[in-house]
């Protein structure tokens, strides 16, 4: 499960254009896309803690495995369907 969670993390940051630190700096510089990314990070953390998905010192949450798989499928869907067609690349 740890490998799938890191794969999801890698895919999310690749689609987002960089690590969270870079996105914070770019949002402070006025980049709206980075600001949306940072707000998504905050909302995702809130959702993870409210629905028992986040890990704690006691171990993984009861829904952690399902959340990782759903997140990986969602990110793969976004990656596949957000590609530009060769005709639009000009």
Secondary structure in CASP SS format (residue, H / E / C, confidence):
PFRMAT SS
TARGET T0000
AUTHOR 0000-0000-0000
METHOD secondary structure of the structure
MODEL  1
X C 1.00
X H 1.00
X H 1.00
X H 1.00
X H 1.00
X H 1.00
X H 1.00
X H 1.00
X H 1.00
X H 1.00
X H 1.00
X H 1.00
X H 1.00
X H 1.00
X H 1.00
X H 1.00
X C 1.00
X C 1.00
X C 1.00
X H 1.00
X H 1.00
X H 1.00
X H 1.00
X H 1.00
X H 1.00
X H 1.00
X H 1.00
X H 1.00
X C 1.00
X C 1.00
X C 1.00
X H 1.00
X H 1.00
X H 1.00
X H 1.00
X H 1.00
X H 1.00
X H 1.00
X H 1.00
X H 1.00
X H 1.00
X H 1.00
X H 1.00
X H 1.00
X H 1.00
X H 1.00
X H 1.00
X H 1.00
X H 1.00
X H 1.00
X C 1.00
X C 1.00
X C 1.00
X C 1.00
X C 1.00
X E 1.00
X C 1.00
X C 1.00
X E 1.00
X C 1.00
X C 1.00
X C 1.00
X C 1.00
X H 1.00
X H 1.00
X H 1.00
X H 1.00
X H 1.00
X H 1.00
X H 1.00
X H 1.00
X H 1.00
X H 1.00
X H 1.00
X H 1.00
X H 1.00
X H 1.00
X H 1.00
X H 1.00
X H 1.00
X H 1.00
X C 1.00
X C 1.00
X C 1.00
X C 1.00
X H 1.00
X H 1.00
X H 1.00
X C 1.00
X C 1.00
END
